[in-house]
Amino acid sequence: MTTQFDPDAFIAGIRTAQKKVTIFLAADLAGELSGVEEDLELLESQNEDEEQTLSAGAEKAELTEKRDRLQTELEDSAVEFTVRALAQEQVEKIGREARKAASERADQAAKEAAGYAREECRRAEVGDSKEIKEAVRSAASKASNAILSKEAGLHVLSHAIVTDTGERAFTPEQMRDVSEGLGEPQMNKLYGAFYELTSTDPGEFVPKSQKPGPKVED
């Protein structure tokens, strides 16, 4: 069953589409926790066919206590972020403004990368001027694009993450600090949630029998 199309409600729905993402402030504990769990598994496998000694029992108890403590600390550091959808026009506008604001840093990164590429060509004794020129151009372009793309992403995300009242949670500068603190894996969770809201076709999740259009009668 389909509902009557209402343009105003449709636009409001786009603007209010949201997704909750759990982020762990103490994400660095995950690696330590994984190591402890591996040590526990190894210890248990070694003692599987042998009578457990007092020392082995004490080591297992110590590892178990450490695992439980790390799990608790990791869980206690969890924070729920709210990511909202943005209209494509708004995303493009934010991206343009971000790239413009970061142009000087991008130019500086390009110059540094170009200089490094020239030095690498010299060390490798590259004599072909066209090859050197292409290496320098490619390095400068990649360095510049990396800065511009990252800044555009951070600016967009700073508009997409909101508080419980719907206000922006971070400025672009704060978002940059958040990015450095959380690390790439968790930032990818936030970016993934945003692009899921703005890029995924909701029709993919609707059973064919419920999609509008002609149906085959039984």
N, C-alpha and C positions, 0 to 999 in steps of 0.2 A: 504494500500500500504506500502510495506517495502522498506528500502534503502539497498544498498550494504554494507555489513559488512566491516568496516575498523578498524583493531585492534588498530592502533595508535590513531585514533579519539575516539575510545571507551575508552581507558585509559585516554586520555585528558579530556573526558567528566566526568569521575569519579572524577578526581582531581579538576575540576572546579565547581562541583555541590555545590550550595550554598542555604542558606535560611536566610531570614531576620527575626530578632526577636526584638520586641519592649520591652525595659526594662525601668522601671520607677525608677529613682534614689531616688525619694521621695516616695517610695512605702508605707512608714509608714502612709502617709496621707490617704491611701485608707480605713484603719480602722476607722479613724476619720470621713471621708466623709460618710461612711456607717452609722455611729451612727447619724450623722446630718440628713441624709435622713430618718432614722427610726423615729427620733423625729418629723420631718415634717409630715410624714404619720400619726403618732399618733395624732398630733395636728389637722390635717385636718379631721380625723375621729371623733374626739371629738366635733368639731364644725360643722359637716356635717348637723345635724338637728337642730342647734341652731343659733341664730343671732350672728354673730361674734362681740365680744367686742373690744374696742380699745386696751386693753392689749393683747388680743389674736392676733389681727392684727399686733401689733408691734413685738410680739414674732415670728410670721410667717415671717415677713419681715427680722428680724434679722437672723433667721435660713436660709432663702433663700439666703441672702447675703453671709453668711458663707459657704453655700454649693457651690455657684458659685465661691467663692474665692478659696476654696479647689480644686474644679475641675480644675480651671485654673492653680493653682500651680502644681497639679499632671500632667496635660498635658504638662506643660512647662518643666517638669523634664524628659520627655521621650527621650530615646536614642536608636537608631537603631543599633543592633549588627548584624554582618554578620558571620554566622556559615557555615563552609565548610565541605565537606565530606573528610574522610581520608581512605586510603586503609587499609584493615583489618591487613595486615602485619605490617603496621606502627603503628596502634593502639596497637597491641600486644607488639611491641618493646618499645613504650613509656611506656606502663604499667609495663613492666619488669623493666625498668630503674627507674621508679617512686617508685616501691615497694622496690627496692634495696636501693634507697636513703633514704627511710623512715623506713628502718628496725630497726634502733636503737630506734626511737620513738615508733615503734610498740612493740618492746621488753619491753620498759619501761612501756607502757600502759598495757601490758599483766601482768607484775609483780605487778603493782598497783591493777589491777582487781583481780588477784589471792589472794593478801593479803586481799582485801575487802571481797572476797568470803569466805575465811577462818574465818574472823571475824564474818561474818553473820552466818556461820554454828555454831560457838561457842555460839553466842547469842541465836540461836534457839535450842541449846543443841543437835545438831546432833551428834550421837555417832558412826554411821556406817562409817568406814574408806573409804569404796568404794564410798559411797554417797558423802562424803566430797571431795574425790579425783576427782570425776566426776564434782562436782559443781565448783571446782577450775579450772579444765581443761577447762570446757565450758566457764567460765567467761574470762579466759585468752585468749582463742581462739577468742571469739567474740570481745574483745577489740582490739586485734592485727589486726584482719581482717577489723575492722571498719576503723582503721588508714590507712591500706594498700589500701583498696578500695577507700577511699576518695581521697588519694593522687594520685592514678592512674587516677581517674576521673578528678581531677583538672589539672593534667599534659596533659591529652588528650585534654581537653577543651582549654587549653592554646595554643595548636597547631591548634585547629579547628577554634577559633575566629580570624578573620583577619580584617585588615583595608581595606579601599577602593582600595588601591593599591595591596592588596593581601598579605601584610606582616603580621606576627603574631602581634596581638594587645597586648598580655600580656605574661610575663614570668610566670612560675609556682608560684613563690612567689607572684607576683602581682595578679594572679588568686585566690590565697588563700585569699588575702585581699578583692578582689571583692566578693568572696563567703560570707565572713563574713559581708560585707556591704549590699549586696543585700538580703540575707536571702534565706531560702530553697525554698519557692514557685517560686521565680523568677529564681533561679539557675535551678530548675526543668524545667523551660521553655527552658533554653539553652541546658540542657542535652537532653530534649525531641526533640528539633530541630535537634541535632546532630544524635541521634539514628534514627530519621525519615529519614534522608539523607542516613544513612548507613545500615539500617535494613529493611526498608519497601520495599516490592516488587512493583515496579512501575506498573507492569502488573495489579495490583488490580484496577488501575484507568483508564485502557484502556477498552473501550467497547468491548464486545466479538466479535462484527462484525468487529473490526479493528485489532484484534490480528492475528498474523501469524498462518498458519495452514489451514487445510481443512475447507471449508465453505459449508453449505447446500444451494444449489441454490433454488431460489423461483420457 
